[in-house]
Every structure is written in structure tokens, then in C-alpha cells.
Amino acid sequence: MKNIYENKKIQENAILIVVCSKKSDNKERKIDEIARLSTTAGLNVVESFYQNIKDFNRSTVIGKGKVEEIKNYIENSQEKINVAVVDYPLTGSQVKNLENEFGVKVIDRVGIIIDIFAQGAQSKEAKLQVKLAQNLYILPRLSQMQGSSGRFGGVGVGMRGPGESKLELNRRIIEKEIDSLKKQIEKIKTQRQVSRKERLNSSLAKIALVGYTNSGKSSLLNLLTKENIYADDKYFATLDTTSRKLYLGEGNYAFLTDTVGFISDLPHQLVDAFSSTLEESVDADLLLHVVDVSLQKKDGDKKEYQVNIDVTNKLLDEIGATKNRIVVLNKCDKLETPIEIHDNEILISTKNGKGIERLISIIKEKI
């Protein structure tokens, strides 16, 4: 029997459950990030809960006492709670157990990120890639999702397909669709590789914009190339790889490519599905590592923007991206006090244009 759920634009009230399982986990950073992700997904965040896990509970992740605390809050809340967002990867049985306890829909960190991607996919390739990631996520959780989705309405966050498509919850259809999606993506990938090969064979240098999500990469591409690519102040505002020619003066040009933003603990389903955007980083002659320098909150012995730099660098190193990088500290117009600038870093503002001419000069030196 088919279970098909239509996309619907509804506002759901959500509580957040932040789980810290490592000594390096920063409570405030994790709460801020999952709250931003939830808001981007269209949720209205009502309250947040936190637990530092020492003794891992296999059935619910969080302890019995915390489960009871959250359950009591949901039952007595003046606002109806529709969703519990858990900032931790959950198994299907853990989702089902928490839903039975709370009486509301439960979605984990992986699910919320995939839902954001599903809403934001615009091009054919992005929609195919998101649909593949979504199906790979759904398949091992299918029996639990079939039960809970009907119970909690089958709409809203976690139930949406890319664009305006339907989310299918049928094992045989999903397995068949996964094979079809992989073939379609491979075909597009082959076509794109022909285009990339033409760029690689070109005498023009290849520059890739990389960085944590919402750092201002698309805004910088627009400013440098005088384009009007979609950009917004939210997580994963753009999902498609975009390439434009960058004029460097005196008749010289380079290819400038924007890539999807990084985030800590990016779901492996999306790393695989969006490997095409990461290829641009590997092939680039120069990387512009864009950073939101206005994130000045302390995170351990570092500031938040510095932690974001580390997260991005780790992933870039893992995929073998070039070490020829410029760290572009964006949003300096929001800084209240001066900061120390290290070698290979430059302060800019895509909002007021500060540092852009200097950036272009450094780019010319690097390539």
C-alpha cells in the first residue's frame, strides 16, 4: 500500500533536544546551530533542552529522567508542540521510542538538514541529489516512519520531498527509485565532467568559493562577478554549483565557482550526494575560504568563527583540496572591536565592499 504525503507550508512548534556526548562539545554552539537549522526548516522553536550523556541509553539516547522532564513539558505547555528536534543521529527504533514517550513527531539532526536541502533544491541535479539522500535516509527507518507519519499527520518537516514533489514511503518503490536516481545523477555527472574538462583545459585559472554555511559565499560571487545569483541570510540558501567568469583586470579572467556550504557533522548521505560540488574544490587552483568573522562567541579556547574554519579545513584536507587558500574573513562591518589578522587572511565586507579591491590583488598574486 502506498503512503504519499504532499508538501504543505505549515508552521510547526518545536522543542530542541541537544545531546553532548564528547568533551569537546560546546553546549551554546550546539544549541545555536540546531536552533538556526530548525528555524531555516520553517519550525517555530518554543523551548530547548540539554543533556550531557555519560551513560548512553540505547533505546532513547537521553536518560529516563530527561525523557520524563521533556514529556511533562510537552503535556503542560501552553503552546501545542508538534515536533521534537534531537541534535543527534537517531536510529529508527530510537525515533519510534521517543515518539511513543513524547506523543509528537521526532526528527534528528540528519533529518532536519535533509529537509532543508529538500526545500532549497532548485536545479534538476540538486533535486535528484537531495531525493537520493532522502531515500537513503528513509530506507532503514521506513517501518517507523510509516507508523509515525500517519499518526502525526504526514506533513511538515521531515515529510517533504524536493521542490513540490511527493515523499514516497514504500520500500519497493524507494529501492527502485534509488537505483534510478543513481543512474540519472551519474549521467548528469558525466555531462558536467565534459564541461569541467573544458574549463580544466582552458588557460583560465579555476577558483572555488568554500566555507561554512551562511558565511557569504554567494554574496561574494555576486560582488566579484557583478552577477545576481540568489543569496540569503540563512543556512544552505544555495545548493547548486554556480560558475562565472571573474575579471581580474588587464584582459585577464578566471573561473569562479560557488559551492554548497559546510556544517559540522554533515550527514554522510549528503556528503555522498553532493560530491559533485566538492569536486570543484579538488580541481581548483585557488580556494577562497569564506568565513563569517562576526561569530565572536567563545567556543572553548577559540571563537566560533575559528571553529568554523577548522571544520571546513578538515573536510577540505580529507577530500584532497588544494592548500593554495585565502581565508576571506567576511562581515567585518559587524565587528565591534578589532581582531588579530594572521598570514593569508583578509578582512572584507560584501555589504559595504571593504577589502574587495585588496582581495582581487591577492587573488592575482596567488594564481
Order of alpha helices (4+ residues) and beta strands (2+ residues): beta-beta-alpha-beta-alpha-beta-alpha-beta-alpha-alpha-alpha-beta-alpha-beta-alpha-beta-beta-alpha-alpha-beta-beta-beta-alpha-beta-beta-alpha
